[in-house]
């Protein structure tokens, strides 16, 4: 487990419609790339988050 997680948020009309967390940046980038191929009209924001800030 790392100290940093990667949060991906799907945005539609400026509102967050979906959130997904990943352990590594590579996993997050791969996920966003796949989602952009499937739904190119939706925007995904990816950002690092400290693991201690995430609740189960």
NORVENLIN-V518308 format. One record per pair of residues at least 12 apart in sequence whose ideal C-beta (glycine too) atoms are under 7 Angstrom apart, sorted by the first residue. I is the first residue (numbers start at 1). J is the second residue. D is the distance in Angstrom with one decimal. If there is no record, write none. Layout:
i->I j->J d->D
i->I j->J d->D
//
This chain:
i->1 j->51 d->6.9
i->2 j->23 d->6.3
i->2 j->51 d->6.8
i->3 j->50 d->6.5
i->3 j->51 d->5.4
i->4 j->48 d->5.0
i->4 j->50 d->6.5
i->4 j->51 d->6.5
i->5 j->21 d->5.3
i->5 j->22 d->6.8
i->5 j->23 d->6.4
i->5 j->49 d->5.1
i->5 j->51 d->5.2
i->5 j->54 d->5.9
i->6 j->22 d->4.5
i->6 j->24 d->6.8
i->6 j->25 d->5.5
i->6 j->28 d->3.8
i->6 j->46 d->6.2
i->6 j->48 d->5.9
i->7 j->19 d->6.3
i->7 j->21 d->5.6
i->7 j->47 d->5.6
i->7 j->49 d->4.9
i->8 j->20 d->4.8
i->8 j->22 d->6.9
i->8 j->28 d->5.4
i->8 j->31 d->6.2
i->8 j->32 d->5.8
i->8 j->44 d->5.6
i->8 j->46 d->5.0
i->9 j->44 d->6.9
i->9 j->45 d->4.8
i->10 j->42 d->5.8
i->10 j->44 d->5.6
i->11 j->43 d->4.6
i->11 j->45 d->6.2
i->12 j->42 d->6.1
i->21 j->54 d->6.7
i->28 j->46 d->5.3
i->32 j->44 d->4.6
i->32 j->46 d->5.8
//
